[in-house]
C-alpha cells in the first residue's frame, strides 16, 4: 500500500468513526434529554411542595390541597396540588401503568357528572381513551360529544411520574385538551400530586360558554376569591374561570375516590368510588352540588354498565 493510499484509508476510517459517533450521540440524546427532563420536573415538583406547605395545610378545602387557575382569550388552565394518603407506588401503579392505566383512567373519568362513557383501546400502538361528554343527567350516547384522548406515561421513575392525556379537538370548537398528572413520594408514605386540566377554545366555544354563563350557569362560582370592587368584600370568581375550577376539582376528587377504593374488595369498588366522589363534592355545595345522591348513584351505575357493554 502506497503512502498516499494509506493516508486516504486512514482519513476514511476517521470520517467513518466520526459519523458513527455522531449517530450514537443522536440516538442517545432523546433518552438523555428525557431523563434530564424527568429529573428536573421531579426536583421542581418537590421544591413546589416544600415552598407551599402553608397553603396545603391552611385553606378552605379542609384537606391538604390548593388550587390555581388562569384564563387567556383562547385558553383555560386549572392546577390542583394535593397530598394524598396513598403510597407513591400505589398511585403510579394505578394511573401510570402503560397496560392497565388507560382502563383505570376510564374508571376515574366516569365518576365526573359530565362524562357519560369512556372506553380504552390501542390504535396503531397508541393507547387511546374514547370519552363522551354530555349533560349532568342521563342521556343517550348519540346526544353526547365524543373526545379522543391519547394516553401517554411521559416519565416514570422510582421517585417521579407524569402521565398525559391529550386530545386535539373537542365539542364546540374547543381544542388542545390536556389532563396531566405528575407525582412524587413525600414523608409518611404519602404522595404529592399535581393535576393540570386545560383546554383551548375558538369562537363557537366562546359563544357557547357565554350562553351557558348567562343562563343556567349565571349563579355558579369557582373556588378562588377576589375582592368585589363595589363592596371591597371577597367573593368567589364566576365566569369561565369558575367553570374551569369546578371541573378541575371534580376530576381531582375522581382521582382521589378511585385511589381510596383500591383498598376495598374488587366487587365493591365501583360503589365505593361513587359514594366517595359524591360525598366529597357535597363538601363544597356552593360550587359542586348539582343532583341528589340517589339520582347520581343510579345514573352512574347505568352509565358504568353501558361502559362495560358498548364498544
TITOR-847595 format. One record per residue (C-alpha): residue in one letter; z, y, x. Coordinates in steps of 0.2 Angstrom, whole numbers, padded with zeros to 4 digits, always signed. Layout:
% TITOR-847595
aZYX...
END
This chain:
% TITOR-847595
x+0000+0000+0000x-0005+0017+0007x+0007+0031+0009x-0002+0041-0005x-0002+0026-0017x+0017+0023-0013x+0021+0041-0016x+0011+0040-0033x+0020+0024-0038x+0037+0032-0034x+0033+0048-0044x+0028+0037-0059x+0044+0027-0058x+0054+0043-0058x+0045+0050-0073x+0047+0034-0082x+0066+0034-0079x+0067+0052-0084x+0058+0049-0100x+0069+0034-0103x+0085+0044-0100x+0079+0057-0112x+0075+0044-0125x+0093+0037-0123x+0100+0054-0125x+0091+0057-0141x+0096+0041-0148x+0114+0044-0143x+0116+0062-0149x+0117+0059-0168x+0131+0047-0166x+0140+0058-0153x+0137+0073-0165x+0144+0063-0180x+0159+0058-0170x+0162+0075-0164x+0160+0082-0181x+0172+0070-0189x+0185+0074-0176x+0183+0092-0179x+0184+0090-0198x+0200+0080-0196x+0208+0092-0185x+0203+0107-0197x+0210+0097-0212x+0226+0094-0203x+0228+0112-0197x+0225+0117-0215x+0239+0105-0221x+0251+0112-0208x+0247+0130-0212x+0249+0128-0231x+0265+0119-0234x+0272+0133-0243x+0258+0133-0256x+0259+0114-0258x+0277+0115-0261x+0279+0130-0272x+0266+0133-0285x+0263+0132-0304x+0257+0114-0304x+0274+0105-0301x+0266+0094-0288x+0260+0096-0270x+0244+0104-0274x+0235+0121-0274x+0218+0127-0279x+0205+0139-0273x+0188+0144-0281x+0173+0155-0278x+0159+0162-0288x+0142+0170-0282x+0127+0175-0293x+0119+0157-0291x+0134+0146-0286x+0151+0140-0291x+0164+0131-0279x+0181+0124-0283x+0193+0117-0270x+0209+0107-0273x+0221+0102-0259x+0234+0090-0263x+0247+0077-0256x+0247+0061-0265x+0259+0047-0263x+0247+0033-0258x+0244+0027-0241x+0228+0033-0232x+0221+0015-0230x+0223+0013-0249x+0214+0029-0253x+0200+0026-0241x+0198+0008-0246x+0196+0013-0264x+0185+0028-0263x+0176+0027-0246x+0170+0009-0246x+0151+0008-0244x+0151-0008-0255x+0164-0005-0269x+0166+0013-0268x+0151+0018-0280x+0158+0007-0294x+0176+0013-0291x+0170+0031-0292x+0162+0027-0309x+0179+0021-0315x+0186+0038-0309x+0172+0049-0316x+0173+0041-0334x+0190+0047-0336x+0184+0065-0337x+0181+0071-0355x+0163+0076-0352x+0157+0060-0343x+0150+0048-0356x+0143+0035-0344x+0142+0030-0326x+0133+0016-0318x+0132+0012-0299x+0117+0004-0291x+0107+0004-0275x+0089+0012-0274x+0079+0009-0258x+0095+0006-0248x+0104+0022-0255x+0119+0020-0266x+0117+0030-0282x+0128+0034-0297x+0119+0037-0314x+0131+0049-0323x+0128+0055-0341x+0137+0072-0346x+0140+0077-0364x+0152+0084-0376x+0171+0081-0377x+0168+0069-0392x+0159+0053-0394x+0140+0054-0394x+0125+0043-0391x+0119+0042-0374x+0102+0049-0380x+0111+0065-0384x+0118+0067-0366x+0111+0073-0349x+0108+0061-0335x+0113+0067-0317x+0108+0055-0302x+0121+0056-0288x+0118+0049-0271x+0134+0041-0264x+0137+0043-0245x+0153+0039-0235x+0149+0053-0222x+0163+0050-0210x+0175+0035-0208x+0189+0033-0195x+0207+0027-0195x+0213+0045-0197x+0200+0053-0207x+0186+0050-0220x+0174+0061-0230x+0164+0054-0244x+0150+0064-0253x+0142+0063-0270x+0126+0074-0271x+0114+0077-0285x+0098+0089-0283x+0097+0093-0301x+0107+0093-0317x+0106+0099-0335x+0100+0117-0340x+0093+0121-0323x+0109+0118-0314x+0107+0110-0297x+0114+0105-0280x+0129+0096-0287x+0142+0092-0274x+0158+0081-0276x+0166+0079-0259x+0182+0071-0255x+0190+0071-0237x+0207+0065-0232x+0219+0062-0218x+0236+0052-0217x+0252+0063-0217x+0270+0058-0215x+0279+0047-0227x+0264+0035-0229x+0256+0048-0240x+0238+0056-0239x+0232+0074-0239x+0216+0076-0250x+0203+0090-0251x+0192+0089-0266x+0176+0100-0267x+0167+0102-0284x+0152+0114-0283x+0135+0117-0291x+0121+0130-0292x+0113+0137-0307x+0097+0146-0312x+0093+0157-0327x+0094+0144-0340x+0111+0138-0334x+0117+0156-0333x+0112+0159-0351x+0120+0143-0357x+0136+0147-0348x+0136+0164-0356x+0133+0157-0373x+0147+0145-0371x+0159+0158-0364x+0155+0170-0378x+0158+0157-0392x+0169+0141-0391x+0174+0145-0373x+0179+0163-0375x+0198+0160-0375x+0198+0147-0361x+0205+0151-0344x+0207+0143-0327x+0222+0142-0316x+0220+0157-0304x+0229+0173-0309x+0223+0191-0307x+0231+0207-0312x+0224+0215-0328x+0218+0232-0324x+0224+0239-0341x+0242+0232-0341x+0245+0228-0322x+0251+0211-0328x+0245+0194-0320x+0233+0185-0331x+0223+0168-0329x+0205+0171-0325x+0192+0166-0338x+0173+0166-0337x+0163+0154-0326x+0177+0153-0313x+0189+0147-0326x+0177+0134-0332x+0174+0128-0314x+0193+0127-0311x+0196+0117-0327x+0183+0104-0322x+0189+0103-0304x+0206+0100-0310x+0200+0086-0322x+0191+0077-0308x+0206+0078-0296x+0218+0071-0310x+0205+0057-0312x+0206+0053-0294x+0225+0053-0294x+0225+0042-0310x+0214+0030-0303x+0224+0028-0287x+0240+0027-0297x+0234+0012-0307x+0229+0002-0292x+0247-0005-0292x+0245-0012-0309x+0238-0029-0313x+0219-0028-0314x+0219-0032-0333x+0230-0017-0337x+0222-0004-0325x+0210+0004-0337x+0223+0008-0350x+0235+0014-0336x+0221+0026-0329x+0218+0033-0347x+0236+0036-0351x+0240+0044-0334x+0225+0055-0334x+0228+0061-0352x+0247+0064-0349x+0243+0074-0333x+0231+0085-0342x+0244+0089-0355x+0255+0096-0342x+0243+0111-0342x+0239+0113-0361x+0233+0131-0359x+0219+0126-0348x+0215+0107-0352x+0221+0102-0369x+0205+0098-0380x+0209+0082-0390x+0224+0072-0395x+0230+0057-0386x+0224+0044-0399x+0206+0051-0400x+0205+0052-0381x+0210+0034-0379x+0199+0027-0392x+0184+0037-0386x+0186+0032-0368x+0189+0014-0372x+0172+0014-0382x+0163+0023-0368x+0170+0011-0355x+0164-0004-0365x+0147+0004-0366x+0148+0007-0347x+0150-0011-0344x+0136-0017-0355x+0122-0004-0355x+0111-0003-0339
END
